[in-house]
Amino acid sequence: MAQVILVTGAARSGKSEWAEKLATDSGQSVIYIATAQENSDDPEWQARIELHRSRRPLEWQTQSVPVELSDAIANSSNCLLIDSLGTWLANLLDQSETEWEKTIADLFQSFEQTESLLIFVAEETGWGVVPAYPIGRVFRDRLGNLTRRLGAIADTVYLVVGGHVLNLSQLGMPLS
């Protein structure tokens, strides 16, 4: 089974940078799984994508995987840095609850089909106002649930806040 690391935190907190450091420090060949889809009509989004690209070492491979994450995991033997679960989820928001649960089941099953080191980046949502629109609540609830389920099986969970890293696996205790 895969070794799973979860790096979570707020927007612009440094979570991707910490995940990149963990991948580099692993000493393994790294494949960066980019879940974002490029959009030439959105210059701010493109700038975010370019910022992430500029930090990646040249020897890292990059795969664009906006949807089929479980397939990418099951078919790998490298260190995978998956950035990010929130963007991946956003690409799948049109799924029904039944389809979403199947997608999550497939994702977790893929962990059993690889020996890879899996480093997931996930955004923390729900620390503020309840979204005013149903789709925002679906996003928040699905991501919160996914992050909790992943955190429950992860070997290590990190929280990055304000540019500081907390190892929750050492400082905290699992809820269940």
Residue pairs with C-beta under 8 A, 6 or more apart in sequence:
1 111
1 112
1 114
1 115
2 73
2 111
2 112
2 114
2 115
2 116
2 117
2 118
3 116
3 117
3 118
3 155
4 111
4 118
4 120
4 150
4 153
4 154
4 155
5 19
5 22
5 117
5 118
5 119
5 120
5 154
5 155
5 156
5 157
5 158
6 120
6 122
6 147
6 150
6 151
6 154
6 156
6 157
6 158
7 15
7 16
7 18
7 19
7 22
7 119
7 120
7 121
7 122
7 158
7 160
8 15
8 121
8 122
8 123
8 124
8 147
8 151
8 157
8 158
8 159
8 160
9 15
9 123
9 124
9 159
9 160
9 161
10 123
10 124
10 127
10 160
10 161
11 123
13 160
13 161
13 162
13 163
14 160
14 163
14 164
14 165
15 121
15 122
15 123
15 158
15 160
16 52
16 55
16 83
16 84
16 121
17 55
18 158
18 160
18 165
19 81
19 83
19 119
19 120
19 121
20 55
20 56
20 81
22 81
22 119
23 30
23 32
23 60
23 79
23 81
23 117
23 119
24 30
24 57
26 79
26 117
28 78
28 79
28 117
29 59
29 61
29 78
29 79
30 57
30 59
30 60
30 61
30 78
30 79
30 80
30 81
31 60
31 61
31 62
31 63
31 76
31 78
31 79
31 80
31 81
32 56
32 60
32 61
32 62
32 63
32 81
32 83
33 63
33 65
33 69
33 72
33 80
33 81
33 82
33 83
34 49
34 52
34 62
34 63
34 64
34 65
34 83
35 65
35 66
35 69
35 82
35 83
35 84
35 85
35 87
35 88
35 91
36 45
36 48
36 49
36 66
36 84
36 87
37 64
37 66
37 91
38 45
38 46
38 49
39 45
39 46
40 46
52 83
53 62
56 62
61 78
63 72
65 72
65 82
65 88
66 87
66 88
66 91
67 88
67 91
67 92
69 82
69 88
69 107
69 110
70 103
70 106
70 107
70 109
70 110
71 110
72 80
73 80
73 82
73 107
73 110
73 111
73 113
73 114
73 116
73 118
74 110
74 113
74 114
75 114
76 114
76 116
77 114
77 115
77 116
78 116
79 116
79 117
79 119
80 116
80 117
80 118
80 119
81 119
81 121
82 88
82 118
82 119
82 120
82 121
83 121
84 120
84 121
84 122
84 123
85 120
85 121
85 122
85 123
85 143
85 146
85 147
85 150
86 122
86 123
86 125
86 139
86 143
89 139
89 142
89 143
89 146
90 139
92 100
92 103
93 135
93 138
93 139
95 103
100 142
104 146
104 149
108 149
108 153
111 118
111 153
120 150
120 154
122 143
122 146
122 147
122 150
123 143
124 147
124 159
125 139
125 140
125 143
125 144
126 140
126 141
126 144
130 137
130 140
131 137
131 139
131 140
148 175
151 157
151 168
151 174
152 174
152 175
152 176
154 169
155 169
156 167
156 169
157 167
157 168
157 169
158 165
158 166
158 167
158 168
159 165
159 166
159 168
160 166
